[in-house]
Amino acid sequence: WLVYSKPVPANGRELWTLFLQCSCATAVIGGLFYNWMFASLEYSWHLSVAMAVSFSLLLLLALFVVHPARCVFSMIMPTLGTKQGRKLLLSTCVMIVVVNVMPNILSNIKTILQVIKCICKNSAESLLNSTALLETASWEFGDAIQETVHSVNIYRPMNGHFQFSLLKNSSLIYQQMQLAGEKIGKDFLAVEVLVKDSVRVGNKLVAGFSMLYLCFESTWYLKNYLTNLRFDNFYITKKLERLAVDRKAAHLLVGSSKNLLRPTGLKLSREEVMLCLVQAMLLTVALMLMLVVVAMDHFAFSVADTAVRKAAQFSVVPVALSIKYSVSAGVPSPSPQLPFQDFDRSYHHYLTFNSARCGISPPTPPNPSVLLVVGLLFCILYATVFLETYAHRLCRKIAGSFFESWEEERALYLYKKLSRK
């Protein structure tokens, strides 16, 4: 660390040590950067490799040559435990939920629509077939009338048959239902693609902005640390203790213990505790929204599974058509009455609402690993809420180790401030 935090290496051995340290750091960061772009942000592998190699070479050059760049890079690591790191983890959670849960919800909704489409199609087809039953009955009834009056020389109807034209439009009904089903499928596919693309683009923008802001925040902290003696200067450091002992004023640190904190201690100020609670509440709101989406996935699966099972249990509805017809005709006396033949027949039909020919995709159960991964990530997020304060303290310690002379100036400024009080 002494070699890494030095502004200029003292000899060739320290130079090669610094180069080795920077090379190892950039190799690890380059690998993580490639995995982040390829696996999380879903860029193509060749673009991810090109970006990772270019980023690693630029990072190696900056770390090896520029001393403040090494300081900023070192402070980025603990800064990942602050709100910027939480934004990256939250974007990862959103991506996991959208990629794994939203398509599942849409798939189960499509299954429900397929069940409704199958029921509508089969019930319409069965109802149309019932008109064929009416047509058969009408033709048989017409034939009976023709046979009855054939042997009698009286007024004879030209045709005793009914004409049904509804069956001629059955193909049009099937065609319209097929077009409606295809339109619904295309609409759902378009919605699914739109949601995926929107979240993927949004996640890339959020991730890129978070990474840039992460670097900016570390740079901003270092800039304020080097230009403002009052910035983040309320810690009892070893240099301050040594300065107070040398000037025989150790009582100043004891009397000001309520206002000062030790950077290595676990004590949190009242302001730090309140900030942690506010961040935890905001994180809880995000967790509730994620759980609502996961609950919608389970609800959609439950409805789809129930619809498929109940549709398979639909029983057929028997339909009976009975025709009883009796007619008689008389002529003037003394001719006898001529009875016509009675017509008494029954026709049976069954209305069906489901068929094995319907192509219904089975409902997709929720993936339990999604909830497990999201839960683990949120445990890390809640941990970062309370570790954020210690991450800031670690950033200050890193800056002090890179600029020791300036750290002595800051300790002297704080000592004079305590002396005046």
C-alpha angles and dihedrals in degrees: 000000000000090000092044094050096045116109092222127014112246097219144356093277092057090045092057090043090053092048091050092049093049092046093052092047094049092046092055094043091046091054092048090046091053092048091047093052097041102038104028104028093033098227119159116274096242092051090046091051093047092048093045093050093046092047092048094051093048091046092050091051093048095047095046097047108027116063097195089049089061089051093050091046091051091050091051090069096063090035087066085071091060132075092290091059089048090055090055092049091046091052088051091052091049091050092049093049095046096045095045106027108033095056088048091054092048091047092054091047089053089051090054090050090049089055091050091047092050092050092048093047096047094043091049091047092048091048091050090050088055088062087059086057089055090048092052091048092048093050093049090047090050091048090052091053092049093050092047097054095037095090095045121080097222135106107315123199115240092229129358097195130108119225119222116196098174094089091060091067097050094099090052090053092050090048093051091048091049092050091048091051092049091049092051090049092050091048092052092047090051091049091049093050091045093051093047094047094045094050092044092052092042091049091051091050093047092046093048093047091047092052092048092046089048090059091042093052093052091047091047091051092050091047092053091043091056097041106035120056092193095052112112090339107139102100129112099232128180091254090054092048091048091048092050092048093049091052093042094241103118089132089072091068093047094051093048096047091114093059098037130065133202111239092221095046128100096226116120125203121234092254091051092051093050091048091052092051093050091050090048091053092051090048090051090055090053090048091052091053091051091049091051090057091047090048089052088055092054092044093050091050092049092051093045093048092048092048093051093047095045092046090055089053096053109126125217119256115228116222121195124193116194122186119192116176129167127173134169134186130202134202128204117285139297086040114090124245113267110216118207121225113269119239115216118158138142128214125198130204137167125221111214126194101186137039138186088233091071112104102223115168113221117253115265114235119223117266107246092200090066092062090045094051093045090049092052092048091051090050087056090046093053089048091053090054091066095033093055093086092052090046089058090049090051090051089055091049091050091050091049092052091052094047106033096161091054090047088059090053090052091049091050091050092051091047092053090048091053091046092054091051 
